């Protein structure tokens, strides 16, 4: 991306996550971590080229943020049977995630913070690069 990203709000309206310099990635990570601290639980959307890439992005996020690993919802289609682009929806409140085939999406992470006690803390951030929290 030619212009430096100044804040999470610069991502609003993008169809896909931008390529970030290491400086921009660190700036966004720090701002996001500050916002996440205000929330009680999260939903995560992952737009990815494959089910494997989507689950890897979710697992990286869970590890980086010390979140309990979510379980695959058995009511969904088996991950091994899904070819091509997907959308993964993860919900900490239910403790589960689903993956569905989805074409025409961009690529990236969408994180929505929930806080019934402080609704002003609630927001959706992204699209963030799939590897924003990669080790």
N, C-alpha and C positions, 0 to 999 in steps of 0.2 A: 504494500500500500504506500503510495507516494507521500501522503500527509501523515504526520504522527497522530496517533490517537491520544486524545487528552483525557478521556474518561469513558466509562461504560456507556454513557448516553450517546457517544459517537457511534455505537454499534446499532442503535435503534434503526429499524427500517432496512437493514442490510439483509439480503437474501441468503448469503453465505458468509461464513467467518473469514475475515481478512487474514492475509499473511502478516505476521507481526514481527517487528524487530525484537530482539531480546529486551531492550529497554521498554518498549511499549507493552510487551507481554508482562513484564514485572510490574509496571504501573497498573495495568488492569487487574492483575492477580491481587495486588495489595488493596485496591479499591473494592474489589469483589469480596475479599475476605472481611473487610470492614462492614460491608452491607450484610453479608451472611450471618455475622455475629448477632444481628438484630432480629433474626428470624428463629422460629421454633422448629420448623421442619420444611422439607423441600420436595418439589417435583422437578424432574429433569427430563428434557427432551433431547434426544441425540439424532441428528440427521447425518447419515453416514452411507458410504458406498457399499457396505456389507453388514450383515448381522454381527460378524466377528469384530469388525472395527467399532461398531456401536457399543457392544458389550465391553470391549477393551477400554473405550473412552469412559464408560460408566465406572468400571473397576478402578481406573486411574484416578477418577474424581473421588470415589469413596476412600481410596487409600490416602490420597493427599489431604483430604479433609477429616480423616479419622471417622468416617461414617460407617455404620454397620452395613455390611454387604446385603444388598437386596436379593431376594429370591426370584427366579424366573417363574412367572405365573403359568401353571400347567394348563390353564384353559386356552393359552395361545398356541400358535403354530410352532412346531419344533424348530429350533434355531437352525439345525443342520439342513432343513428343507427349504430355507429361504435364500434365494439367489438374488443378487442385485441390490439396488438402493433400498434403504430401510429408514423407518422412524421408530426409535425406542422411546417408550414412555415409562419413567420410573417414578414411584410414589413412596416416599418414606412413611407416610401415614398408614399405608396398607402393607408396606414392607416388600412390595413386589414390583416387577417390571414386565412389560410386554414388548415384543418387537413385531412390526408389521411391514409388509412390502409397501414401498411408497416411492414413486418416481416423480421427478420434477421438482424435488426439493434441492436446496443448497446443501452445505455441509457445515456442521458445527454443533455446539452445545447451547442449549437454552436452559437456564436455571431460574425457577420461580421460588421465591422465599415466601413462607406463610407465617403469620403471627396474628392469631385472633385477638390477642390482648392489645396489640399495637398495629392496627391495619396500615398505618402510614409507613411501616417498615417493609410492607409487602411490595414486591415488584418482580419483574421478569428481566433477566440480564442475558444478553447475547444477540446474535450468535457469536460464541467464543470458539477459538480453534480447538479441535478435538484433543490436541496434545498440550493444551495450556497448563495442565497439571502433571504432565509426564515427568517421571523422575529423571 
